[in-house]
Amino acid sequence: MTTAAPYWHRYHDAATLARLAALVEVVRLPSTGVELHLDLYPQGDPAAPVVVLNHGGGGHAGLLAGLALALHDRGCTVVVPDQKGQGRSGGARGDFTLAEAVANIADAACFARRRFAGPLVLAGGSIGGGLTYYAAAALARAGAPPAAVVCLNLFDFGRPETALALTRVAALAKLPGLARLMGAGLGLLARAAPRLRLPYRPLARFPEMTDARDRARGFLEIWRHDPLVMTTVTARYMASLTATPPAIALEDNLLPVLVINQLRDRMVSPALTRACFARLGGPVAYAEIDWGHYSLLPGFNAAIADLAAAFLARAVTGST
């Protein structure tokens, strides 16, 4: 009897799937009361940098396979966790808070440290870029900072304006007091009915997630039917988007952080990441790439992986 291929395989060509089948090891990791799914891309070199690569709110580990392979090709061991309630991890789909997602990333980072010997790097994109900084800050606050951080997008979820800026009505974030009123209302709703289900995909500009290059290849039609992607979220998740500050404020950061921004992004304004980077303290770097918010194409993955590899060579290995 033939077993049907997992749906997420539809994102990748036969050559990529063959590489994944030969390379990737799957691990289950307890975290926040559930078991997380982790994809491991190990290097033979035990001293290789270990990158914990984190997905955003519309993604999962399968969507990051191309980027994980690109980082692996540049000498990194890569660990890709699915966060609670997302992808192939446990928990009700869409029912979690940002604090739980941060704890998931921190737990995956601690696992990576136990399993591999190389310097720890946290990386992520979209909302996952913000969560990556949050997890790095949490580890630093606990006395176990990563060697470096790479954020494709950087957000501050301690400010309700950020959550509004991520939606289809981002322009309303500029109206004085509206974002705070929205945050207060979501807080009240989360306390009264924390697991009330709210539609997720209509909230953001997901049709603008890619630029014309991926749209021409039919990516969005595949993504819309992906059973691993959230369609609804709970009120407690939405409230956490408006009132979850990082353990270390952006201005007080001391970690090496590379922030990458997408010039063609029509889903989330590049100005949001630029504003957060302008607040970021510490030994930081900034780069822009000529892509939309997300892409499956090799050029997108190569652009990010090349920037990350060059940054890590300076920040982690000290080479030039």
C-alpha positions as CSV (number, residue, x, y, z in Angstrom):
1,M,0.0,0.0,0.0
2,T,1.4,3.4,-1.1
3,T,1.6,6.1,1.5
4,A,0.6,9.6,0.3
5,A,3.5,12.1,0.4
6,P,3.1,14.8,3.0
7,Y,1.3,17.9,1.7
8,W,4.3,20.2,2.4
9,H,6.3,18.3,-0.2
10,R,4.4,20.2,-2.8
11,Y,6.5,23.2,-2.1
12,H,9.7,21.5,-3.2
13,D,11.1,19.9,-6.4
14,A,12.3,16.2,-6.5
15,A,15.9,17.1,-6.1
16,T,15.3,19.1,-2.9
17,L,13.1,16.3,-1.5
18,A,15.8,13.8,-2.2
19,R,18.3,15.9,-0.3
20,L,16.0,16.3,2.6
21,A,15.3,12.6,2.8
22,A,19.0,11.8,2.9
23,L,20.0,14.5,5.4
24,V,17.2,15.5,7.8
25,E,16.7,13.8,11.2
26,V,13.4,14.3,12.9
27,V,13.3,14.8,16.7
28,R,10.4,15.3,19.2
29,L,11.2,17.7,22.1
30,P,9.0,18.4,25.1
31,S,8.2,22.1,25.6
32,T,5.4,24.1,27.1
33,G,3.3,21.0,27.8
34,V,3.4,19.6,24.2
35,E,5.9,17.8,22.0
36,L,7.7,20.0,19.4
37,H,8.6,18.7,16.0
38,L,12.3,19.5,15.1
39,D,14.1,19.0,11.8
40,L,17.8,18.6,12.2
41,Y,20.3,19.3,9.4
42,P,23.6,18.1,10.9
43,Q,27.1,18.9,9.7
44,G,30.0,16.4,10.0
45,D,32.1,19.1,11.7
46,P,31.3,19.2,15.4
47,A,32.5,22.8,15.6
48,A,30.1,24.1,12.9
49,P,27.8,27.0,13.9
50,V,24.4,25.7,15.0
51,V,21.6,27.8,13.6
52,V,18.1,27.4,15.2
53,L,15.9,28.6,12.4
54,N,12.4,29.9,13.3
55,H,9.3,30.2,11.2
56,G,6.7,33.0,11.3
57,G,3.0,33.0,11.9
58,G,2.0,31.6,8.5
59,G,4.7,29.0,8.3
60,H,6.3,25.8,9.6
61,A,9.5,23.9,9.2
62,G,8.6,22.5,5.8
63,L,8.5,26.0,4.4
64,L,12.0,26.7,5.7
65,A,13.6,23.6,4.1
66,G,15.1,25.6,1.2
67,L,16.7,28.2,3.5
68,A,17.9,25.5,5.9
69,L,19.6,23.7,3.1
70,A,21.2,27.0,1.9
71,L,22.6,27.6,5.4
72,H,23.7,23.9,5.6
73,D,25.6,24.4,2.3
74,R,27.4,27.3,3.9
75,G,28.7,25.1,6.7
76,C,26.0,25.4,9.4
77,T,24.2,22.7,11.3
78,V,20.6,23.8,11.3
79,V,17.7,23.0,13.7
80,V,14.2,24.0,12.6
81,P,11.5,23.7,15.2
82,D,7.7,24.0,14.7
83,Q,6.3,26.1,17.5
84,K,3.4,24.9,19.7
85,G,0.1,24.7,17.8
86,Q,1.8,25.1,14.5
87,G,3.2,22.8,11.8
88,R,3.8,19.2,13.1
89,S,4.1,20.1,16.7
90,G,1.6,19.3,19.4
91,G,-1.1,21.6,20.8
92,A,-4.3,22.8,19.4
93,R,-3.7,24.6,16.1
94,G,-3.4,28.4,16.7
95,D,-3.8,28.2,20.5
96,F,-0.7,29.6,22.1
97,T,0.9,32.9,23.2
98,L,4.0,34.7,22.1
99,A,5.6,33.8,25.5
100,E,5.0,30.1,24.7
101,A,6.5,30.5,21.2
102,V,9.6,32.2,22.7
103,A,9.9,29.4,25.3
104,N,9.7,26.8,22.4
105,I,12.6,28.5,20.6
106,A,14.6,28.8,23.8
107,D,14.0,25.1,24.5
108,A,15.0,24.2,21.0
109,A,18.2,26.3,21.5
110,C,19.0,24.4,24.7
111,F,18.5,21.1,22.9
112,A,20.8,22.3,20.2
113,R,23.5,23.1,22.7
114,R,23.2,19.7,24.3
115,R,23.2,17.8,20.9
116,F,25.9,19.9,19.1
117,A,29.2,21.5,20.0
118,G,29.3,24.5,17.7
119,P,28.5,28.1,18.7
120,L,24.7,28.7,18.9
121,V,23.0,31.1,16.5
122,L,19.3,32.0,16.6
123,A,17.7,33.0,13.3
124,G,14.1,33.5,12.0
125,G,11.9,35.4,9.6
126,S,8.6,37.4,9.6
127,I,7.0,37.2,13.1
128,G,9.7,34.5,13.7
129,G,12.3,37.2,13.3
130,G,10.9,39.1,16.2
131,L,10.5,35.9,18.2
132,T,14.1,35.1,17.5
133,Y,15.3,38.3,19.1
134,Y,12.9,37.6,22.0
135,A,14.3,34.1,22.6
136,A,17.9,35.4,22.3
137,A,17.1,38.1,24.9
138,A,15.5,35.5,27.2
139,L,18.6,33.3,27.0
140,A,20.8,36.3,27.6
141,R,18.7,37.3,30.6
142,A,19.2,33.7,32.0
143,G,22.9,33.9,31.6
144,A,23.2,31.7,28.4
145,P,23.2,34.1,25.4
146,P,23.6,32.8,21.9
147,A,26.8,33.7,20.0
148,A,24.8,35.7,17.4
149,V,21.3,36.5,16.1
150,V,20.0,36.9,12.6
151,C,16.5,38.4,12.2
152,L,14.7,38.6,8.8
153,N,12.3,41.3,10.1
154,L,12.4,42.7,13.7
155,F,9.4,43.6,15.7
156,D,8.6,44.8,19.2
157,F,5.4,43.2,20.5
158,G,5.4,45.2,23.7
159,R,3.9,48.0,21.6
160,P,0.3,47.5,20.4
161,E,1.1,49.6,17.3
162,T,3.2,46.7,16.1
163,A,0.3,44.2,16.0
164,L,-1.9,46.7,14.1
165,A,0.9,47.4,11.6
166,L,1.0,43.7,10.8
167,T,-2.6,43.7,9.6
168,R,-4.5,44.7,6.5
169,V,-5.4,48.0,8.2
170,A,-1.8,49.0,9.1
171,A,-2.5,52.6,8.3
172,L,-4.7,52.8,11.3
173,A,-1.6,52.3,13.6
174,K,-0.8,56.0,13.0
175,L,-4.1,57.2,14.6
176,P,-3.3,58.4,18.1
177,G,-4.6,56.0,20.8
178,L,-6.3,53.5,18.5
179,A,-3.6,50.7,18.8
180,R,-3.7,51.0,22.6
181,L,-7.5,50.8,22.6
182,M,-7.3,47.7,20.4
183,G,-4.7,46.2,22.7
184,A,-6.9,46.9,25.8
185,G,-9.9,45.4,24.1
186,L,-8.0,42.2,23.1
187,G,-6.7,41.9,26.6
188,L,-10.2,42.0,28.0
189,L,-11.4,39.5,25.4
190,A,-8.5,37.2,26.2
191,R,-9.3,37.3,29.9
192,A,-13.0,36.6,29.4
193,A,-12.7,34.0,26.6
194,P,-9.0,33.1,26.1
195,R,-9.7,30.3,23.7
196,L,-12.3,32.1,21.6
197,R,-11.5,31.4,18.0
198,L,-10.8,34.3,15.6
199,P,-10.1,34.2,11.9
200,Y,-6.4,34.5,11.2
201,R,-5.7,34.6,7.5
202,P,-8.1,37.6,6.7
203,L,-6.2,39.7,9.3
204,A,-3.0,40.1,7.4
205,R,-2.0,40.8,3.8
206,F,-1.2,37.1,3.1
207,P,-2.0,37.5,-0.6
208,E,1.0,39.9,-0.7
209,M,3.3,37.4,1.1
210,T,5.4,36.9,-2.0
211,D,6.4,39.1,-5.0
212,A,5.5,38.4,-8.6
213,R,8.2,35.8,-9.0
214,D,6.6,33.3,-6.6
215,R,3.0,34.2,-7.5
216,A,3.8,33.2,-11.1
217,R,4.7,29.7,-9.8
218,G,1.4,29.2,-7.9
219,F,2.9,29.3,-4.4
220,L,-0.1,31.0,-2.8
221,E,-2.6,28.4,-4.1
222,I,-0.6,25.6,-2.5
223,W,-0.1,27.6,0.7
224,R,-3.9,28.4,1.0
225,H,-4.6,24.6,1.2
226,D,-1.7,23.7,3.5
227,P,-3.2,21.8,6.5
228,L,-0.1,22.7,8.6
229,V,-0.8,26.5,8.4
230,M,-3.1,28.2,10.9
231,T,-6.5,29.3,9.7
232,T,-7.8,30.5,13.1
233,V,-6.1,31.7,16.3
234,T,-7.3,32.2,19.9
235,A,-8.0,35.4,21.6
236,R,-5.1,34.8,24.0
237,Y,-2.7,34.7,21.0
238,M,-4.0,37.9,19.5
239,A,-3.8,39.7,22.9
240,S,-0.2,38.5,23.3
241,L,0.7,40.2,20.1
242,T,-0.1,43.6,21.7
243,A,1.5,43.3,25.2
244,T,4.5,41.1,25.2
245,P,7.8,43.1,25.6
246,P,11.2,41.3,25.2
247,A,13.2,40.3,28.2
248,I,15.8,42.8,27.2
249,A,14.6,46.0,25.4
250,L,15.9,46.6,21.9
251,E,17.8,49.6,23.2
252,D,19.6,47.5,25.8
253,N,20.7,44.7,23.5
254,L,24.4,43.7,23.8
255,L,24.3,40.7,21.4
256,P,25.6,40.6,17.8
257,V,22.5,40.9,15.7
258,L,22.1,41.1,11.9
259,V,18.8,42.5,10.8
260,I,17.7,41.8,7.2
261,N,14.8,43.7,5.5
262,Q,12.9,42.9,2.3
263,L,12.7,45.9,-0.1
264,R,9.8,44.5,-2.1
265,D,7.7,43.6,1.0
266,R,4.0,44.5,0.5
267,M,2.8,42.3,3.3
268,V,4.5,44.2,6.1
269,S,6.0,47.7,5.5
270,P,9.8,47.6,5.6
271,A,9.6,50.8,7.6
272,L,8.5,48.7,10.7
273,T,11.8,46.7,10.7
274,R,13.8,49.8,10.0
275,A,12.3,51.6,13.0
276,C,13.1,48.6,15.3
277,F,16.6,48.4,14.0
278,A,17.1,52.1,14.7
279,R,16.4,51.4,18.4
280,L,18.6,48.3,18.6
281,G,21.7,48.6,20.7
282,G,24.8,46.5,20.7
283,P,27.1,45.3,17.8
284,V,24.5,45.2,15.1
285,A,24.4,45.2,11.3
286,Y,21.6,45.9,8.8
287,A,21.1,44.7,5.2
288,E,18.3,44.9,2.6
289,I,17.4,42.3,0.0
290,D,15.4,42.9,-3.2
291,W,12.7,40.4,-2.4
292,G,9.1,40.3,-1.0
293,H,8.2,39.1,2.5
294,Y,8.8,35.4,1.7
295,S,9.9,33.2,-1.2
296,L,10.6,29.6,-2.0
297,L,13.1,30.6,-4.8
298,P,16.8,29.7,-4.5
299,G,17.8,33.3,-5.0
300,F,15.9,34.4,-1.9
301,N,17.4,31.7,0.2
302,A,20.9,32.4,-1.1
303,A,20.6,36.1,-0.4
304,I,19.7,35.5,3.2
305,A,22.2,32.6,3.7
306,D,25.1,34.7,2.1
307,L,24.4,37.6,4.4
308,A,24.1,35.3,7.4
309,A,27.3,33.4,6.6
310,A,29.3,36.6,6.2
311,F,28.0,38.1,9.4
312,L,28.7,34.8,11.4
313,A,32.2,34.7,10.0
314,R,32.8,38.1,11.7
315,A,30.7,37.7,14.8
316,V,31.3,34.1,15.7
317,T,34.5,32.9,14.1
318,G,36.3,36.3,14.0
319,S,37.4,35.8,10.4
320,T,37.1,38.5,7.8
